[in-house]
Amino acid sequence: MSSFTLWFQQRPWALMVLCLLALGPALFIHLGLLPLQVDEPIRALVTLELKDSGNYFVSTLQGVYYYNKPPLYNWLLLGLFNITGSQSELVVRLPTVLSLLGYAATLFVVVRRYLGPRLGFVAAFAFITCGRMLFWDSFQGLIDTLHAWITYLGFAAVFYFAEKGQWRRLFAITYALTAVGFMLKGLPSIAFQGITLVVFCWYSKNFKRLFSGAHFLGIGVFVAIVGSYFLVYSRYNSLHDYFYTLWDQSSQRTVAEQPLFKSIKHVLTYPFDFLGWFAPWTLLVVCLVRRGWWQTIQAHPFLKFNAFIFLALTPIFWLSPATIPRYLFPLIPLLITVMIYFYDHYQAQGPWQNRVVDGVLLFVLSVVALALLAPPFIPHIADVPGLLPKTALVFGALVALAYLYYTLPAQRLVVLCAYLLCLRVGFNLFVLPARYKTNDIVPYRAASIRVGQITKGQPLYVYKDSRLDNDEAFYITRERGAITRALPAPTDMGAYYLAEDCYLEGRRYRQFFDFVIDRQIHLNLVKFDDAEPAPGQGPQNCPPADYLDPTYHR
């Protein structure tokens, strides 16, 4: 054994410290570099419009009532805007990183209590470093990580308070957490709570607790919290469309609402997609392939709880063709907890399952480490400042950790955590700058900011059904400090209008700026010199406003 390996073997805490030191650079380097994209602009724009309207209970998106999500996340984001004095991309994404850290801390505390501090540490960092989280969702300003954290807290509270026989607290606290989850994301929180309670009370032979006064107290807590919000909301707007949209948001993802071929394909491919989304940790599922695995789980109450809740909730997503990886964040720690226990519990015996996992991971770690020699030869990366020292640093760290993975069998799970965090640092240093150079939204952002600067302090409207994406609407609204609304006809000849080319046919106007956004939509910033033409005399060939499609406002 080399002195390098021996040093780490004698100091098992050293690799944990390395993970903690790498965590900050992994999660924060270039966090705010890329423009907002996918659903991020929706979360940020709804927040800005809450602030600009002065009504913190009624959400709008481009001035239109927005019903898809209750506003708790927007309240939290608005608080960050006020505390930091910034509405930058970094601040928009900060709730995700803080939620991820809080989620990981919760995992550590919970798993440590039942499986010990080392596996608690591994469980926390395994969730941070699973593929989908580490290389996508951890730098997206979305609701899902916070919602998953709240949901997992509910799982943990069920087990903890049931273990102590404190059923009144169990129901009151878990329903309060369900209310928080509902105010973040709507109906999925109710499904998580209901299934968890039914399954747990069934297998623990406490089914009668579901009909107890304590349970009805918990339901009352939920109704009081959620009902208070809707009571206030009803003073400003009808609740009918709100409730209908919340229901539709959940039901549209089910098999009944999706094409048959898409549903069949999803059911067949879901297990493989699942393994790929959350690799490399899902490779440890091989460790469950052993005789007596279910008896081992049933003999350990905490593992049994994790396994039962994971298995009970999985059909929701397996049978929902519209499932995307981030919806599964509440479930992943449940499976991770069971897998790392099996890997660690049998590791000293050297079973074939562990040898397969170790062999595959060692091969992948070695190949990926060698791939980190490539950045100087990739055109979009070659001009990154300090490229050679950065390449040497990341390459050296990955090679050293791959070597430790081979030579330190007892610490392989922690080594894997450290390796993945260092790989994410390399991703931040090389891949994110390359994406910035090739990202289509970068010029759209610049153009939108220019529109906001030109029109700041002046009325601005989107003319008729001209298509303005939420990405551009966010940056325009941020610069202006005012909501950008659609207007069917120009009633103010002194106002600015954003109009597609077809809506300008036959009109007299002055153009101040023009730009192209996604889908090759050409927008013009104009002021009209004439009134709206009579019905039937205006443009006849404008495309439909496809941004009003239900899939657009998510």
Disulfide bonds with the S-S distance in Angstrom:
Cys502-Cys542 2.03
